Amino acid sequence: ITREVPLLEKGLSMIKLFAAVAPLLGLLGTVTGMIATFQSISLFGTGDPKLMADGISQALVTTMLGLCVAIPLLFLHNLLVSRSKMLVQILDEQTAGIMSRRAGK
């Protein structure tokens, strides 16, 4: 069992890491896009709302993409963790059964 548990849990931490980092990267893209929008406002003035809306729209797309990556990864991580725990429980029960049968001989 001690050899099998690490194999069952292998990769779970990476999924969790990607789920945590994806929204942060999206937020970074949003902040970068907003900075670019404000720079264009400072250079060209606020006369063109279409220019501002385009920059803000592009900035928000990165947040949306980060969330679109993170949310399914969180569900996947939780699913795999619960399956891993279930398999470990089955292995523990089967090991206990084998040990009790051997002790009864």
C-alpha positions as CSV (number, residue, x, y, z in Angstrom):
1,I,0.0,0.0,0.0
2,T,2.8,2.4,0.9
3,R,4.1,2.0,-2.7
4,E,0.8,2.5,-4.3
5,V,-0.4,5.6,-2.6
6,P,2.2,7.9,-4.1
7,L,1.4,6.5,-7.5
8,L,-2.3,7.3,-7.0
9,E,-1.6,10.8,-5.8
10,K,1.0,11.5,-8.5
11,G,0.2,14.6,-10.5
12,L,-2.6,15.8,-8.1
13,S,-0.5,18.6,-6.8
14,M,0.3,19.8,-10.3
15,I,-3.4,19.9,-11.2
16,K,-4.0,21.9,-8.0
17,L,-1.1,24.3,-8.9
18,F,-2.4,24.9,-12.4
19,A,-5.9,25.6,-11.0
20,A,-4.4,28.1,-8.7
21,V,-2.1,29.8,-11.1
22,A,-4.5,30.1,-14.1
23,P,-6.7,32.9,-12.6
24,L,-3.6,34.7,-11.4
25,L,-2.2,34.7,-15.0
26,G,-5.6,35.9,-16.2
27,L,-5.5,38.7,-13.6
28,L,-2.0,39.6,-14.7
29,G,-3.2,39.9,-18.3
30,T,-6.1,42.1,-17.1
31,V,-3.8,44.4,-15.2
32,T,-1.4,44.6,-18.1
33,G,-4.3,45.4,-20.5
34,M,-5.7,48.0,-18.2
35,I,-2.3,49.7,-17.9
36,A,-2.1,49.8,-21.7
37,T,-5.6,51.3,-21.9
38,F,-4.8,54.0,-19.4
39,Q,-1.5,54.7,-21.2
40,S,-3.4,55.2,-24.4
41,I,-5.9,57.5,-22.6
42,S,-3.0,59.6,-21.3
43,L,-1.4,59.8,-24.7
44,F,-4.5,60.3,-26.9
45,G,-7.0,61.7,-24.4
46,T,-10.4,60.3,-23.5
47,G,-12.1,61.4,-26.7
48,D,-12.5,57.8,-28.2
49,P,-14.6,55.6,-26.0
50,K,-14.3,52.8,-28.6
51,L,-10.5,52.7,-28.1
52,M,-11.0,52.4,-24.3
53,A,-13.7,49.8,-24.6
54,D,-11.5,47.7,-26.9
55,G,-8.6,47.8,-24.5
56,I,-10.8,46.9,-21.5
57,S,-12.5,44.1,-23.4
58,Q,-9.1,42.6,-24.3
59,A,-8.0,42.9,-20.7
60,L,-11.1,41.1,-19.4
61,V,-10.7,38.3,-21.9
62,T,-7.5,37.1,-20.1
63,T,-9.4,36.9,-16.8
64,M,-12.2,34.9,-18.4
65,L,-9.7,32.5,-19.9
66,G,-7.9,32.1,-16.6
67,L,-11.2,31.2,-15.0
68,C,-12.2,28.9,-17.8
69,V,-9.0,26.9,-17.2
70,A,-9.1,27.0,-13.4
71,I,-12.7,25.9,-12.8
72,P,-12.6,22.6,-14.7
73,L,-9.2,21.9,-13.1
74,L,-10.6,22.3,-9.7
75,F,-13.4,19.9,-10.4
76,L,-10.9,17.4,-11.9
77,H,-8.7,17.7,-8.9
78,N,-11.5,17.1,-6.5
79,L,-12.7,14.1,-8.5
80,L,-9.3,12.6,-8.6
81,V,-8.6,13.2,-4.9
82,S,-11.9,11.5,-4.0
83,R,-11.2,8.5,-6.3
84,S,-7.7,8.2,-4.8
85,K,-9.0,8.2,-1.3
86,M,-11.6,5.6,-2.3
87,L,-8.9,3.3,-3.8
88,V,-6.7,3.7,-0.8
89,Q,-9.6,2.7,1.4
90,I,-10.3,-0.4,-0.7
91,L,-6.6,-1.3,-0.5
92,D,-6.6,-0.9,3.2
93,E,-9.7,-3.1,3.6
94,Q,-8.3,-5.8,1.3
95,T,-5.0,-5.7,3.2
96,A,-6.8,-6.1,6.5
97,G,-8.8,-9.0,5.1
98,I,-5.6,-10.8,3.9
99,M,-3.9,-10.2,7.2
100,S,-6.8,-11.5,9.2
101,R,-7.0,-14.6,7.0
102,R,-3.3,-15.3,7.5
103,A,-3.5,-14.7,11.2
104,G,-6.4,-17.3,11.4
105,K,-4.3,-20.1,9.8
